[in-house]
Amino acid sequence: MPAKTLDCSKLSCPLPVLKTKTAMAGMAVGDILEMISTDPGSVRDIEAWARHTGQELLETSGGDGQFRFFIRKIK
């Protein structure tokens, strides 16, 4: 169960990544963030951001123009 849900619908990159970064900064290690986006570019961008920052991307799902990410804060 996510500790926090961040709705980035109707925002274009880089805003979903920047808002995800800010939300994660205020969370505790081990917490899970659910982020929702409508920007198809966010799939590639969130995967790259998680890999680059060492956060754990647990799940990515999409359909009907909406993408959902579950990210665990590792550090």
All heavy atoms as a GROMACS GRO file, in nm:
protein
  568
    1MET      N    1   0.085  -0.118   0.000
    1MET     CA    2   0.000   0.000   0.000
    1MET      C    3   0.089   0.124   0.000
    1MET      O    4   0.180   0.136   0.081
    1MET     CB    5  -0.091  -0.001   0.122
    1MET     CG    6  -0.180   0.117   0.132
    1MET     SD    7  -0.302   0.093   0.259
    1MET     CE    8  -0.424   0.206   0.205
    2PRO      N    9   0.063   0.216  -0.094
    2PRO     CA   10   0.147   0.336  -0.100
    2PRO      C   11   0.127   0.427   0.021
    2PRO      O   12   0.016   0.441   0.073
    2PRO     CB   13   0.101   0.405  -0.229
    2PRO     CG   14  -0.031   0.347  -0.262
    2PRO     CD   15  -0.037   0.211  -0.199
    3ALA      N   16   0.236   0.489   0.063
    3ALA     CA   17   0.230   0.588   0.171
    3ALA      C   18   0.173   0.719   0.120
    3ALA      O   19   0.118   0.798   0.196
    3ALA     CB   20   0.368   0.609   0.230
    4LYS      N   21   0.190   0.739  -0.013
    4LYS     CA   22   0.146   0.866  -0.070
    4LYS      C   23   0.111   0.844  -0.216
    4LYS      O   24   0.173   0.762  -0.283
    4LYS     CB   25   0.259   0.968  -0.059
    4LYS     CG   26   0.226   1.106  -0.105
    4LYS     CD   27   0.342   1.200  -0.075
    4LYS     CE   28   0.302   1.343  -0.109
    4LYS     NZ   29   0.405   1.438  -0.071
    5THR      N   30   0.011   0.917  -0.265
    5THR     CA   31  -0.024   0.914  -0.407
    5THR      C   32  -0.006   1.054  -0.463
    5THR      O   33  -0.050   1.152  -0.403
    5THR     CB   34  -0.170   0.868  -0.426
    5THR    OG1   35  -0.183   0.735  -0.377
    5THR    CG2   36  -0.209   0.870  -0.573
    6LEU      N   37   0.063   1.059  -0.576
    6LEU     CA   38   0.091   1.185  -0.643
    6LEU      C   39   0.026   1.181  -0.781
    6LEU      O   40   0.060   1.096  -0.863
    6LEU     CB   41   0.244   1.202  -0.657
    6LEU     CG   42   0.293   1.324  -0.734
    6LEU    CD1   43   0.256   1.453  -0.659
    6LEU    CD2   44   0.444   1.315  -0.752
    7ASP      N   45  -0.066   1.271  -0.806
    7ASP     CA   46  -0.136   1.276  -0.934
    7ASP      C   47  -0.071   1.381  -1.024
    7ASP      O   48  -0.083   1.500  -0.999
    7ASP     CB   49  -0.284   1.306  -0.914
    7ASP     CG   50  -0.364   1.292  -1.043
    7ASP    OD1   51  -0.304   1.266  -1.150
    7ASP    OD2   52  -0.487   1.306  -1.037
    8CYS      N   53  -0.002   1.334  -1.127
    8CYS     CA   54   0.064   1.424  -1.222
    8CYS      C   55  -0.010   1.422  -1.356
    8CYS      O   56   0.050   1.454  -1.460
    8CYS     CB   57   0.210   1.382  -1.241
    8CYS     SG   58   0.310   1.406  -1.094
    9SER      N   59  -0.137   1.388  -1.354
    9SER     CA   60  -0.216   1.386  -1.477
    9SER      C   61  -0.215   1.524  -1.542
    9SER      O   62  -0.218   1.627  -1.474
    9SER     CB   63  -0.361   1.346  -1.446
    9SER     OG   64  -0.365   1.216  -1.394
   10LYS      N   65  -0.210   1.523  -1.674
   10LYS     CA   66  -0.213   1.644  -1.757
   10LYS      C   67  -0.086   1.727  -1.748
   10LYS      O   68  -0.082   1.839  -1.798
   10LYS     CB   69  -0.335   1.730  -1.725
   10LYS     CG   70  -0.466   1.657  -1.751
   10LYS     CD   71  -0.585   1.743  -1.726
   10LYS     CE   72  -0.713   1.666  -1.750
   10LYS     NZ   73  -0.832   1.741  -1.722
   11LEU      N   74   0.019   1.674  -1.683
   11LEU     CA   75   0.148   1.744  -1.679
   11LEU      C   76   0.241   1.678  -1.778
   11LEU      O   77   0.241   1.556  -1.794
   11LEU     CB   78   0.209   1.736  -1.539
   11LEU     CG   79   0.130   1.802  -1.426
   11LEU    CD1   80   0.202   1.781  -1.293
   11LEU    CD2   81   0.111   1.950  -1.455
   12SER      N   82   0.320   1.758  -1.845
   12SER     CA   83   0.418   1.707  -1.941
   12SER      C   84   0.556   1.706  -1.876
   12SER      O   85   0.585   1.785  -1.786
   12SER     CB   86   0.422   1.795  -2.066
   12SER     OG   87   0.297   1.793  -2.130
   13CYS      N   88   0.639   1.618  -1.929
   13CYS     CA   89   0.776   1.609  -1.880
   13CYS      C   90   0.848   1.741  -1.906
   13CYS      O   91   0.823   1.803  -2.009
   13CYS     CB   92   0.850   1.495  -1.948
   13CYS     SG   93   0.803   1.337  -1.878
   14PRO      N   94   0.926   1.783  -1.810
   14PRO     CA   95   0.980   1.706  -1.697
   14PRO      C   96   0.902   1.718  -1.567
   14PRO      O   97   0.947   1.670  -1.464
   14PRO     CB   98   1.119   1.767  -1.680
   14PRO     CG   99   1.097   1.912  -1.711
   14PRO     CD  100   0.995   1.913  -1.823
   15LEU      N  101   0.784   1.780  -1.569
   15LEU     CA  102   0.712   1.804  -1.443
   15LEU      C  103   0.681   1.677  -1.364
   15LEU      O  104   0.697   1.677  -1.241
   15LEU     CB  105   0.586   1.886  -1.469
   15LEU     CG  106   0.613   2.032  -1.506
   15LEU    CD1  107   0.483   2.103  -1.538
   15LEU    CD2  108   0.685   2.103  -1.393
   16PRO      N  109   0.634   1.566  -1.426
   16PRO     CA  110   0.610   1.445  -1.344
   16PRO      C  111   0.736   1.396  -1.271
   16PRO      O  112   0.728   1.356  -1.154
   16PRO     CB  113   0.561   1.342  -1.447
   16PRO     CG  114   0.498   1.426  -1.554
   16PRO     CD  115   0.585   1.548  -1.563
   17VAL      N  116   0.850   1.404  -1.337
   17VAL     CA  117   0.975   1.360  -1.272
   17VAL      C  118   1.011   1.456  -1.160
   17VAL      O  119   1.047   1.413  -1.050
   17VAL     CB  120   1.090   1.350  -1.375
   17VAL    CG1  121   1.222   1.324  -1.306
   17VAL    CG2  122   1.060   1.241  -1.476
   18LEU      N  123   1.000   1.586  -1.184
   18LEU     CA  124   1.035   1.684  -1.081
   18LEU      C  125   0.943   1.674  -0.960
   18LEU      O  126   0.987   1.680  -0.845
   18LEU     CB  127   1.031   1.825  -1.139
   18LEU     CG  128   1.135   1.855  -1.246
   18LEU    CD1  129   1.113   1.993  -1.306
   18LEU    CD2  130   1.276   1.842  -1.191
   19LYS      N  131   0.814   1.654  -0.984
   19LYS     CA  132   0.719   1.640  -0.872
   19LYS      C  133   0.741   1.508  -0.798
   19LYS      O  134   0.726   1.502  -0.676
   19LYS     CB  135   0.575   1.652  -0.922
   19LYS     CG  136   0.539   1.794  -0.964
   19LYS     CD  137   0.392   1.808  -0.996
   19LYS     CE  138   0.354   1.952  -1.015
   19LYS     NZ  139   0.343   2.026  -0.890
   20THR      N  140   0.779   1.404  -0.870
   20THR     CA  141   0.811   1.276  -0.806
   20THR      C  142   0.934   1.292  -0.716
   20THR      O  143   0.935   1.245  -0.602
   20THR     CB  144   0.835   1.167  -0.913
   20THR    OG1  145   0.715   1.148  -0.987
   20THR    CG2  146   0.878   1.036  -0.850
   21LYS      N  147   1.035   1.357  -0.768
   21LYS     CA  148   1.157   1.381  -0.690
   21LYS      C  149   1.126   1.458  -0.562
   21LYS      O  150   1.172   1.421  -0.453
   21LYS     CB  151   1.258   1.460  -0.775
   21LYS     CG  152   1.384   1.496  -0.703
   21LYS     CD  153   1.473   1.580  -0.792
   21LYS     CE  154   1.595   1.626  -0.713
   21LYS     NZ  155   1.677   1.718  -0.790
   22THR      N  156   1.046   1.562  -0.572
   22THR     CA  157   1.009   1.642  -0.455
   22THR      C  158   0.927   1.561  -0.356
   22THR      O  159   0.951   1.567  -0.234
   22THR     CB  160   0.928   1.766  -0.500
   22THR    OG1  161   1.009   1.844  -0.589
   22THR    CG2  162   0.887   1.851  -0.382
   23ALA      N  163   0.833   1.482  -0.405
   23ALA     CA  164   0.750   1.399  -0.316
   23ALA      C  165   0.835   1.296  -0.243
   23ALA      O  166   0.817   1.274  -0.123
   23ALA     CB  167   0.639   1.331  -0.396
   24MET      N  168   0.928   1.234  -0.315
   24MET     CA  169   1.013   1.130  -0.255
   24MET      C  170   1.103   1.190  -0.146
   24MET      O  171   1.132   1.124  -0.047
   24MET     CB  172   1.098   1.062  -0.361
   24MET     CG  173   1.020   0.978  -0.460
   24MET     SD  174   0.946   0.829  -0.389
   24MET     CE  175   1.087   0.721  -0.385
   25ALA      N  176   1.146   1.315  -0.164
   25ALA     CA  177   1.234   1.379  -0.067
   25ALA      C  178   1.166   1.390   0.070
   25ALA      O  179   1.234   1.386   0.173
   25ALA     CB  180   1.276   1.516  -0.117
   26GLY      N  181   1.036   1.402   0.073
   26GLY     CA  182   0.964   1.416   0.199
   26GLY      C  183   0.915   1.285   0.258
   26GLY      O  184   0.844   1.285   0.358
   27MET      N  185   0.956   1.174   0.200
   27MET     CA  186   0.910   1.043   0.247
   27MET      C  187   1.022   0.970   0.320
   27MET      O  188   1.140   1.001   0.303
   27MET     CB  189   0.860   0.959   0.128
   27MET     CG  190   0.739   1.022   0.060
   27MET     SD  191   0.688   0.940  -0.093
   27MET     CE  192   0.633   0.782  -0.030
   28ALA      N  193   0.987   0.872   0.400
   28ALA     CA  194   1.085   0.793   0.474
   28ALA      C  195   1.135   0.677   0.387
   28ALA      O  196   1.065   0.630   0.297
   28ALA     CB  197   1.020   0.737   0.601
   29VAL      N  198   1.257   0.632   0.417
   29VAL     CA  199   1.313   0.516   0.347
   29VAL      C  200   1.219   0.396   0.368
   29VAL      O  201   1.172   0.373   0.480
   29VAL     CB  202   1.454   0.484   0.399
   29VAL    CG1  203   1.504   0.350   0.344
   29VAL    CG2  204   1.551   0.596   0.361
   30GLY      N  205   1.188   0.329   0.260
   30GLY     CA  206   1.098   0.214   0.265
   30GLY      C  207   0.955   0.248   0.224
   30GLY      O  208   0.878   0.159   0.190
   31ASP      N  209   0.921   0.377   0.230
   31ASP     CA  210   0.787   0.419   0.188
   31ASP      C  211   0.770   0.398   0.037
   31ASP      O  212   0.866   0.404  -0.039
   31ASP     CB  213   0.762   0.566   0.220
   31ASP     CG  214   0.729   0.592   0.366
   31ASP    OD1  215   0.711   0.493   0.440
   31ASP    OD2  216   0.723   0.710   0.403
   32ILE      N  217   0.647   0.379  -0.003
   32ILE     CA  218   0.614   0.360  -0.144
   32ILE      C  219   0.529   0.477  -0.192
   32ILE      O  220   0.431   0.514  -0.127
   32ILE     CB  221   0.539   0.227  -0.167
   32ILE    CG1  222   0.631   0.110  -0.131
   32ILE    CG2  223   0.490   0.215  -0.312
   32ILE    CD1  224   0.563  -0.025  -0.132
   33LEU      N  225   0.570   0.532  -0.305
   33LEU     CA  226   0.496   0.640  -0.369
   33LEU      C  227   0.423   0.584  -0.491
   33LEU      O  228   0.482   0.513  -0.572
   33LEU     CB  229   0.592   0.751  -0.416
   33LEU     CG  230   0.528   0.862  -0.500
   33LEU    CD1  231   0.436   0.950  -0.414
   33LEU    CD2  232   0.634   0.948  -0.566
   34GLU      N  233   0.296   0.616  -0.502
   34GLU     CA  234   0.220   0.587  -0.623
   34GLU      C  235   0.212   0.717  -0.701
   34GLU      O  236   0.167   0.818  -0.648
   34GLU     CB  237   0.079   0.538  -0.588
   34GLU     CG  238  -0.009   0.518  -0.709
   34GLU     CD  239  -0.152   0.485  -0.672
   34GLU    OE1  240  -0.198   0.526  -0.563
   34GLU    OE2  241  -0.219   0.416  -0.750
   35MET      N  242   0.259   0.714  -0.823
   35MET     CA  243   0.254   0.833  -0.908
   35MET      C  244   0.170   0.802  -1.031
   35MET      O  245   0.188   0.699  -1.094
   35MET     CB  246   0.394   0.878  -0.949
   35MET     CG  247   0.400   1.017  -1.011
   35MET     SD  248   0.359   1.025  -1.185
   35MET     CE  249   0.517   0.990  -1.258
   36ILE      N  250   0.079   0.891  -1.064
   36ILE     CA  251  -0.010   0.875  -1.178
   36ILE      C  252   0.023   0.983  -1.280
   36ILE      O  253   0.035   1.101  -1.244
   36ILE     CB  254  -0.158   0.885  -1.135
   36ILE    CG1  255  -0.188   0.778  -1.032
   36ILE    CG2  256  -0.251   0.876  -1.255
   36ILE    CD1  257  -0.319   0.799  -0.957
   37SER      N  258   0.037   0.943  -1.405
   37SER     CA  259   0.072   1.037  -1.511
   37SER      C  260  -0.007   1.005  -1.636
   37SER      O  261  -0.045   0.890  -1.659
   37SER     CB  262   0.222   1.029  -1.540
   37SER     OG  263   0.257   1.115  -1.647
   38THR      N  264  -0.030   1.108  -1.718
   38THR     CA  265  -0.093   1.087  -1.848
   38THR      C  266   0.007   1.110  -1.962
   38THR      O  267  -0.029   1.095  -2.078
   38THR     CB  268  -0.214   1.180  -1.866
   38THR    OG1  269  -0.174   1.314  -1.839
   38THR    CG2  270  -0.328   1.141  -1.773
   39ASP      N  271   0.129   1.146  -1.928
   39ASP     CA  272   0.233   1.173  -2.028
   39ASP      C  273   0.302   1.041  -2.064
   39ASP      O  274   0.368   0.981  -1.978
   39ASP     CB  275   0.334   1.272  -1.972
   39ASP     CG  276   0.444   1.306  -2.072
   39ASP    OD1  277   0.442   1.252  -2.184
   39ASP    OD2  278   0.531   1.386  -2.036
   40PRO      N  279   0.289   0.994  -2.190
   40PRO     CA  280   0.355   0.868  -2.228
   40PRO      C  281   0.505   0.870  -2.208
   40PRO      O  282   0.567   0.767  -2.182
   40PRO     CB  283   0.320   0.850  -2.376
   40PRO     CG  284   0.208   0.944  -2.403
   40PRO     CD  285   0.215   1.052  -2.300
   41GLY      N  286   0.566   0.987  -2.218
   41GLY     CA  287   0.711   0.999  -2.198
   41GLY      C  288   0.752   0.972  -2.054
   41GLY      O  289   0.870   0.944  -2.027
   42SER      N  290   0.657   0.977  -1.963
   42SER     CA  291   0.690   0.953  -1.822
   42SER      C  292   0.734   0.809  -1.796
   42SER      O  293   0.809   0.784  -1.702
   42SER     CB  294   0.573   0.990  -1.731
   42SER     OG  295   0.462   0.907  -1.756
   43VAL      N  296   0.692   0.716  -1.881
   43VAL     CA  297   0.732   0.575  -1.862
   43VAL      C  298   0.884   0.564  -1.872
   43VAL      O  299   0.951   0.513  -1.782
   43VAL     CB  300   0.664   0.482  -1.965
   43VAL    CG1  301   0.718   0.340  -1.955
   43VAL    CG2  302   0.514   0.485  -1.948
   44ARG      N  303   0.937   0.617  -1.979
   44ARG     CA  304   1.082   0.614  -2.000
   44ARG      C  305   1.153   0.702  -1.896
   44ARG      O  306   1.255   0.665  -1.839
   44ARG     CB  307   1.112   0.662  -2.142
   44ARG     CG  308   1.258   0.670  -2.177
   44ARG     CD  309   1.281   0.738  -2.311
   44ARG     NE  310   1.240   0.879  -2.305
   44ARG     CZ  311   1.144   0.932  -2.379
   44ARG    NH1  312   1.083   0.862  -2.467
   44ARG    NH2  313   1.111   1.059  -2.367
   45ASP      N  314   1.097   0.820  -1.869
   45ASP     CA  315   1.164   0.914  -1.779
   45ASP      C  316   1.167   0.865  -1.635
   45ASP      O  317   1.267   0.880  -1.566
   45ASP     CB  318   1.093   1.051  -1.785
   45ASP     CG  319   1.113   1.119  -1.918
   45ASP    OD1  320   1.201   1.076  -1.995
   45ASP    OD2  321   1.038   1.214  -1.947
   46ILE      N  322   1.059   0.807  -1.586
   46ILE     CA  323   1.057   0.759  -1.447
   46ILE      C  324   1.149   0.637  -1.432
   46ILE      O  325   1.218   0.624  -1.331
   46ILE     CB  326   0.912   0.726  -1.403
   46ILE    CG1  327   0.831   0.855  -1.388
   46ILE    CG2  328   0.910   0.645  -1.273
   46ILE    CD1  329   0.881   0.949  -1.278
   47GLU      N  330   1.152   0.550  -1.533
   47GLU     CA  331   1.244   0.435  -1.527
   47GLU      C  332   1.388   0.484  -1.519
   47GLU      O  333   1.467   0.435  -1.438
   47GLU     CB  334   1.226   0.345  -1.650
   47GLU     CG  335   1.098   0.266  -1.647
   47GLU     CD  336   1.072   0.187  -1.775
   47GLU    OE1  337   1.151   0.199  -1.871
   47GLU    OE2  338   0.971   0.115  -1.779
   48ALA      N  339   1.424   0.582  -1.602
   48ALA     CA  340   1.560   0.636  -1.601
   48ALA      C  341   1.590   0.708  -1.470
   48ALA      O  342   1.698   0.694  -1.412
   48ALA     CB  343   1.579   0.731  -1.719
   49TRP      N  344   1.495   0.785  -1.421
   49TRP     CA  345   1.514   0.858  -1.296
   49TRP      C  346   1.537   0.760  -1.180
   49TRP      O  347   1.628   0.781  -1.099
   49TRP     CB  348   1.394   0.949  -1.268
   49TRP     CG  349   1.400   1.014  -1.135
   49TRP    CD1  350   1.470   1.126  -1.099
   49TRP    CD2  351   1.339   0.966  -1.015
   49TRP    NE1  352   1.454   1.151  -0.966
   49TRP    CE2  353   1.374   1.054  -0.912
   49TRP    CE3  354   1.257   0.857  -0.986
   49TRP    CZ2  355   1.330   1.037  -0.782
   49TRP    CZ3  356   1.213   0.840  -0.856
   49TRP    CH2  357   1.249   0.930  -0.755
   50ALA      N  358   1.454   0.657  -1.172
   50ALA     CA  359   1.468   0.558  -1.063
   50ALA      C  360   1.604   0.489  -1.070
   50ALA      O  361   1.671   0.472  -0.968
   50ALA     CB  362   1.355   0.455  -1.070
   51ARG      N  363   1.644   0.451  -1.189
   51ARG     CA  364   1.774   0.385  -1.206
   51ARG      C  365   1.887   0.480  -1.168
   51ARG      O  366   1.980   0.442  -1.098
   51ARG     CB  367   1.788   0.337  -1.351
   51ARG     CG  368   1.904   0.249  -1.380
   51ARG     CD  369   1.905   0.191  -1.520
   51ARG     NE  370   1.877   0.288  -1.626
   51ARG     CZ  371   1.761   0.294  -1.694
   51ARG    NH1  372   1.665   0.208  -1.672
   51ARG    NH2  373   1.745   0.385  -1.788
   52HIS      N  374   1.878   0.604  -1.210
   52HIS     CA  375   1.983   0.703  -1.185
   52HIS      C  376   1.994   0.740  -1.037
   52HIS      O  377   2.104   0.763  -0.985
   52HIS     CB  378   1.957   0.828  -1.269
   52HIS     CG  379   2.057   0.936  -1.251
   52HIS    ND1  380   2.185   0.929  -1.302
   52HIS    CD2  381   2.050   1.055  -1.187
   52HIS    CE1  382   2.251   1.039  -1.269
   52HIS    NE2  383   2.171   1.117  -1.199
   53THR      N  384   1.882   0.748  -0.969
   53THR     CA  385   1.882   0.792  -0.828
   53THR      C  386   1.887   0.676  -0.730
   53THR      O  387   1.896   0.699  -0.609
   53THR     CB  388   1.757   0.877  -0.798
   53THR    OG1  389   1.640   0.798  -0.820
   53THR    CG2  390   1.754   1.002  -0.885
   54GLY      N  391   1.878   0.553  -0.779
   54GLY     CA  392   1.885   0.436  -0.691
   54GLY      C  393   1.755   0.404  -0.621
   54GLY      O  394   1.753   0.324  -0.528
   55GLN      N  395   1.643   0.461  -0.666
   55GLN     CA  396   1.513   0.425  -0.609
   55GLN      C  397   1.461   0.299  -0.678
   55GLN      O  398   1.501   0.267  -0.789
   55GLN     CB  399   1.413   0.541  -0.626
   55GLN     CG  400   1.462   0.674  -0.572
   55GLN     CD  401   1.503   0.671  -0.426
   55GLN    OE1  402   1.460   0.587  -0.348
   55GLN    NE2  403   1.588   0.764  -0.386
   56GLU      N  404   1.373   0.228  -0.611
   56GLU     CA  405   1.324   0.101  -0.666
   56GLU      C  406   1.187   0.120  -0.733
   56GLU      O  407   1.088   0.146  -0.666
   56GLU     CB  408   1.313  -0.003  -0.555
   56GLU     CG  409   1.272  -0.139  -0.606
   56GLU     CD  410   1.262  -0.242  -0.495
   56GLU    OE1  411   1.273  -0.205  -0.376
   56GLU    OE2  412   1.243  -0.359  -0.528
   57LEU      N  413   1.186   0.104  -0.864
   57LEU     CA  414   1.059   0.108  -0.938
   57LEU      C  415   0.996  -0.030  -0.928
   57LEU      O  416   1.041  -0.125  -0.990
   57LEU     CB  417   1.084   0.148  -1.084
   57LEU     CG  418   0.961   0.159  -1.172
   57LEU    CD1  419   0.860   0.258  -1.117
   57LEU    CD2  420   1.002   0.197  -1.314
   58LEU      N  421   0.893  -0.041  -0.848
   58LEU     CA  422   0.831  -0.171  -0.821
   58LEU      C  423   0.739  -0.216  -0.933
   58LEU      O  424   0.736  -0.336  -0.967
   58LEU     CB  425   0.749  -0.165  -0.691
   58LEU     CG  426   0.826  -0.130  -0.565
   58LEU    CD1  427   0.730  -0.106  -0.449
   58LEU    CD2  428   0.924  -0.241  -0.531
   59GLU      N  429   0.665  -0.123  -0.990
   59GLU     CA  430   0.565  -0.160  -1.090
   59GLU      C  431   0.530  -0.040  -1.177
   59GLU      O  432   0.523   0.072  -1.128
   59GLU     CB  433   0.438  -0.210  -1.020
   59GLU     CG  434   0.329  -0.256  -1.114
   59GLU     CD  435   0.206  -0.302  -1.038
   59GLU    OE1  436   0.219  -0.347  -0.923
   59GLU    OE2  437   0.096  -0.291  -1.094
   60THR      N  438   0.512  -0.068  -1.303
   60THR     CA  439   0.461   0.032  -1.398
   60THR      C  440   0.344  -0.031  -1.471
   60THR      O  441   0.355  -0.143  -1.519
   60THR     CB  442   0.570   0.071  -1.500
   60THR    OG1  443   0.683   0.121  -1.432
   60THR    CG2  444   0.517   0.176  -1.597
   61SER      N  445   0.234   0.040  -1.477
   61SER     CA  446   0.120  -0.012  -1.553
   61SER      C  447   0.059   0.103  -1.631
   61SER      O  448   0.076   0.220  -1.596
   61SER     CB  449   0.017  -0.077  -1.461
   61SER     OG  450  -0.033   0.017  -1.368
   62GLY      N  451  -0.008   0.071  -1.736
   62GLY     CA  452  -0.069   0.175  -1.817
   62GLY      C  453  -0.186   0.123  -1.896
   62GLY      O  454  -0.200   0.003  -1.918
   63GLY      N  455  -0.268   0.214  -1.936
   63GLY     CA  456  -0.385   0.181  -2.015
   63GLY      C  457  -0.478   0.300  -2.019
   63GLY      O  458  -0.482   0.378  -1.924
   64ASP      N  459  -0.546   0.316  -2.130
   64ASP     CA  460  -0.642   0.425  -2.145
   64ASP      C  461  -0.578   0.562  -2.123
   64ASP      O  462  -0.641   0.652  -2.069
   64ASP     CB  463  -0.761   0.408  -2.051
   64ASP     CG  464  -0.841   0.283  -2.084
   64ASP    OD1  465  -0.839   0.244  -2.202
   64ASP    OD2  466  -0.905   0.227  -1.994
   65GLY      N  467  -0.450   0.574  -2.163
   65GLY     CA  468  -0.384   0.704  -2.154
   65GLY      C  469  -0.339   0.743  -2.016
   65GLY      O  470  -0.301   0.857  -1.993
   66GLN      N  471  -0.343   0.649  -1.923
   66GLN     CA  472  -0.298   0.679  -1.787
   66GLN      C  473  -0.194   0.577  -1.745
   66GLN      O  474  -0.211   0.457  -1.768
   66GLN     CB  475  -0.417   0.675  -1.690
   66GLN     CG  476  -0.381   0.726  -1.551
   66GLN     CD  477  -0.503   0.734  -1.462
   66GLN    OE1  478  -0.561   0.633  -1.428
   66GLN    NE2  479  -0.540   0.854  -1.424
   67PHE      N  480  -0.088   0.625  -1.683
   67PHE     CA  481   0.022   0.539  -1.639
   67PHE      C  482   0.035   0.550  -1.487
   67PHE      O  483   0.019   0.657  -1.430
   67PHE     CB  484   0.154   0.582  -1.707
   67PHE     CG  485   0.141   0.583  -1.856
   67PHE    CD1  486   0.106   0.700  -1.922
   67PHE    CD2  487   0.158   0.467  -1.930
   67PHE    CE1  488   0.091   0.702  -2.060
   67PHE    CE2  489   0.144   0.467  -2.067
   67PHE     CZ  490   0.110   0.585  -2.132
   68ARG      N  491   0.063   0.436  -1.424
   68ARG     CA  492   0.071   0.431  -1.278
   68ARG      C  493   0.206   0.368  -1.240
   68ARG      O  494   0.242   0.263  -1.292
   68ARG     CB  495  -0.044   0.348  -1.224
   68ARG     CG  496  -0.064   0.354  -1.076
   68ARG     CD  497  -0.193   0.279  -1.038
   68ARG     NE  498  -0.311   0.329  -1.108
   68ARG     CZ  499  -0.392   0.422  -1.062
   68ARG    NH1  500  -0.371   0.476  -0.945
   68ARG    NH2  501  -0.498   0.460  -1.132
   69PHE      N  502   0.277   0.433  -1.150
   69PHE     CA  503   0.410   0.389  -1.106
   69PHE      C  504   0.408   0.369  -0.954
   69PHE      O  505   0.351   0.451  -0.883
   69PHE     CB  506   0.516   0.494  -1.140
   69PHE     CG  507   0.517   0.534  -1.284
   69PHE    CD1  508   0.436   0.638  -1.328
   69PHE    CD2  509   0.597   0.470  -1.374
   69PHE    CE1  510   0.435   0.676  -1.462
   69PHE    CE2  511   0.599   0.507  -1.508
   69PHE     CZ  512   0.517   0.610  -1.552
   70PHE      N  513   0.472   0.263  -0.910
   70PHE     CA  514   0.491   0.241  -0.767
   70PHE      C  515   0.641   0.239  -0.743
   70PHE      O  516   0.711   0.154  -0.798
   70PHE     CB  517   0.426   0.110  -0.722
   70PHE     CG  518   0.276   0.113  -0.728
   70PHE    CD1  519   0.210   0.076  -0.844
   70PHE    CD2  520   0.203   0.158  -0.620
   70PHE    CE1  521   0.071   0.082  -0.852
   70PHE    CE2  522   0.064   0.165  -0.627
   70PHE     CZ  523  -0.002   0.127  -0.743
   71ILE      N  524   0.687   0.332  -0.661
   71ILE     CA  525   0.830   0.352  -0.639
   71ILE      C  526   0.859   0.345  -0.490
   71ILE      O  527   0.798   0.416  -0.411
   71ILE     CB  528   0.874   0.491  -0.692
   71ILE    CG1  529   0.828   0.510  -0.837
   71ILE    CG2  530   1.025   0.507  -0.679
   71ILE    CD1  531   0.826   0.654  -0.881
   72ARG      N  532   0.956   0.257  -0.453
   72ARG     CA  533   0.996   0.247  -0.312
   72ARG      C  534   1.120   0.334  -0.290
   72ARG      O  535   1.216   0.326  -0.365
   72ARG     CB  536   1.030   0.104  -0.274
   72ARG     CG  537   1.067   0.087  -0.126
   72ARG     CD  538   1.119  -0.051  -0.092
   72ARG     NE  539   1.052  -0.158  -0.158
   72ARG     CZ  540   0.947  -0.225  -0.110
   72ARG    NH1  541   0.899  -0.193   0.007
   72ARG    NH2  542   0.894  -0.324  -0.179
   73LYS      N  543   1.115   0.413  -0.184
   73LYS     CA  544   1.230   0.497  -0.150
   73LYS      C  545   1.336   0.409  -0.086
   73LYS      O  546   1.312   0.348   0.018
   73LYS     CB  547   1.190   0.612  -0.057
   73LYS     CG  548   1.305   0.704  -0.027
   73LYS     CD  549   1.261   0.828   0.045
   73LYS     CE  550   1.383   0.916   0.070
   73LYS     NZ  551   1.345   1.048   0.116
   74ILE      N  552   1.452   0.406  -0.147
   74ILE     CA  553   1.562   0.324  -0.099
   74ILE      C  554   1.662   0.405  -0.018
   74ILE      O  555   1.720   0.357   0.079
   74ILE     CB  556   1.634   0.256  -0.219
   74ILE    CG1  557   1.537   0.167  -0.296
   74ILE    CG2  558   1.756   0.177  -0.174
   74ILE    CD1  559   1.479   0.052  -0.215
   75LYS      N  560   1.683   0.529  -0.058
   75LYS     CA  561   1.778   0.614   0.016
   75LYS      C  562   1.732   0.758   0.017
   75LYS      O  563   1.644   0.797  -0.053
   75LYS     CB  564   1.917   0.603  -0.045
   75LYS     CG  565   1.924   0.629  -0.195
   75LYS     CD  566   2.063   0.606  -0.245
   75LYS     CE  567   2.070   0.620  -0.394
   75LYS     NZ  568   2.202   0.604  -0.447
   0.00000   0.00000   0.00000
